[in-house]
Amino acid sequence: MKHSTEGSTFETSPQVLTQLLKEVSEIRKLLIEGSKEKPVTNPDRWLNISELRDYHPDRPQEVTIYHWVRHGIVPVHKDGRKLRFLKSEIDAWLLKGRKRTGNKVYKGTGLDAEGGTNE
């Protein structure tokens, strides 16, 4: 593509204008094609303890998070003395942790959550 209009005269201006219009059309096409592509985003980001606390739906206390770390309940990465949590791992952990609780666990067994019968 020739971008320079140097040396153009009034007589050659129709050719220069035609060339510029072609280039604008090509640029427009590239922009439209580029806008159809999904932007590459990294869903992962590192969370510290307070960010994990804010992100977790139950907003647990920090002492609870330390308990989870100590007992290997939550996925964690240690950087020296700092604890880091990868958002994607936390998301997977939260989804995996969805469990039936209370009487739902005991439904159909004849027992209830307190150990009695529910018949």
KAFEN-V786695 format. One record per residue. N is the residue number from 1. RES is the residue in three letters. PHI is phi in whole degrees, 0 to 359 (none if undefined). Layout:
n={N | N}
res={RES | RES}
phi={PHI | PHI}
This chain:
n={1 | 2 | 3 | 4 | 5 | 6 | 7 | 8 | 9 | 10 | 11 | 12 | 13 | 14 | 15 | 16 | 17 | 18 | 19 | 20 | 21 | 22 | 23 | 24 | 25 | 26 | 27 | 28 | 29 | 30 | 31 | 32 | 33 | 34 | 35 | 36 | 37 | 38 | 39 | 40 | 41 | 42 | 43 | 44 | 45 | 46 | 47 | 48 | 49 | 50 | 51 | 52 | 53 | 54 | 55 | 56 | 57 | 58 | 59 | 60 | 61 | 62 | 63 | 64 | 65 | 66 | 67 | 68 | 69 | 70 | 71 | 72 | 73 | 74 | 75 | 76 | 77 | 78 | 79 | 80 | 81 | 82 | 83 | 84 | 85 | 86 | 87 | 88 | 89 | 90 | 91 | 92 | 93 | 94 | 95 | 96 | 97 | 98 | 99 | 100 | 101 | 102 | 103 | 104 | 105 | 106 | 107 | 108 | 109 | 110 | 111 | 112 | 113 | 114 | 115 | 116 | 117 | 118 | 119}
res={MET | LYS | HIS | SER | THR | GLU | GLY | SER | THR | PHE | GLU | THR | SER | PRO | GLN | VAL | LEU | THR | GLN | LEU | LEU | LYS | GLU | VAL | SER | GLU | ILE | ARG | LYS | LEU | LEU | ILE | GLU | GLY | SER | LYS | GLU | LYS | PRO | VAL | THR | ASN | PRO | ASP | ARG | TRP | LEU | ASN | ILE | SER | GLU | LEU | ARG | ASP | TYR | HIS | PRO | ASP | ARG | PRO | GLN | GLU | VAL | THR | ILE | TYR | HIS | TRP | VAL | ARG | HIS | GLY | ILE | VAL | PRO | VAL | HIS | LYS | ASP | GLY | ARG | LYS | LEU | ARG | PHE | LEU | LYS | SER | GLU | ILE | ASP | ALA | TRP | LEU | LEU | LYS | GLY | ARG | LYS | ARG | THR | GLY | ASN | LYS | VAL | TYR | LYS | GLY | THR | GLY | LEU | ASP | ALA | GLU | GLY | GLY | THR | ASN | GLU}
phi={none | 264 | 260 | 276 | 254 | 298 | 83 | 286 | 238 | 299 | 290 | 266 | 299 | 298 | 292 | 297 | 297 | 299 | 297 | 296 | 296 | 298 | 296 | 297 | 297 | 295 | 296 | 300 | 300 | 297 | 295 | 294 | 297 | 293 | 287 | 283 | 284 | 286 | 293 | 279 | 236 | 260 | 290 | 276 | 207 | 273 | 243 | 267 | 298 | 291 | 291 | 297 | 302 | 291 | 281 | 297 | 299 | 271 | 46 | 292 | 289 | 301 | 298 | 294 | 296 | 300 | 298 | 301 | 295 | 300 | 260 | 68 | 278 | 252 | 290 | 217 | 235 | 257 | 241 | 69 | 263 | 272 | 259 | 234 | 235 | 273 | 306 | 296 | 291 | 294 | 301 | 297 | 297 | 296 | 294 | 293 | 281 | 288 | 232 | 288 | 232 | 58 | 293 | 298 | 294 | 264 | 302 | 86 | 264 | 87 | 245 | 243 | 298 | 273 | 94 | 274 | 263 | 241 | 270}
